[in-house]
C-alpha cells in the first residue's frame, strides 16, 4: 500500500494538519515539490492485526520547516492501534538538521531507536551523472541519513516504550570504525550501510495485555 493519499500532496498536507497540527504553510513550495517525490517512494505494510512497517525513501528537504514536516508525515502514517516501525533513508545532510528532525519526532512520540554510527560515506564522480553539481562531484559526503523509528498506540504503548530501552540499531559496514571506507566498494554494493534491530521480545509486545 502506498502513502494513504497516494501522491496528491494537497490531500497529504491536509491529513498531516489534521493529525499532528503542523502549520503546513511554513513548508515552502520547493520542499512541497520534493515531498511529492517522497510520497511516491512511501510504502506501508500491515503484518497481521498488530504490526505496521513503513518504508520511506526521502528526497532531501531544503529547510528546517521541511525537515520537521518529514517527522510529521511519518507520524501520521502510523496506525493508532498497532506497533509501527518507520524505516527511512531521510537524506538529511548534516547534524543540525538531524537534531531538528529527531527533536520533532520525539515531540510527536516517535521514538528514534539509537544508532551510534554514520550510515553513508560516498564520493561521487562524473559516472554518477552529477558532474554539473560542484557541491557533490568529487566531494566526500558523510552523514547519518538512515533511521529506524517506532511508535505504538493503544494498550501497547507503555510496553513498547519500556522495551525501547533495550533496542539499538546495528550498522554494517561499521563506518565509525573505518574512517577512510567509502561506499559502495568491492565488498559492499550500495552507497548506504545496512541497519538492523533485533526485537527479541516482540512476540510478547504483540500479545493482548492480560
Secondary structure, DSSP 4 states (H G I P E B T S, - for coil): -B-TTTT-HHHHHHHHHHHH---GGGS-HHHHHHHHHHHHTEEEEEETTTEEEEEEEPPPP-SHHHHHHHHHHHHHHS-TTSEEEEEEE----SHHHHHHHHHHHHHTT-EE----S--EEEEB-GGGT-TT-TTTBT-EEEE--EEEEEEE-GGGHHHHHHHHTT---EEES-GGG-TT--SSBTTB-SSS-EEE---TTHHHHHSPP-
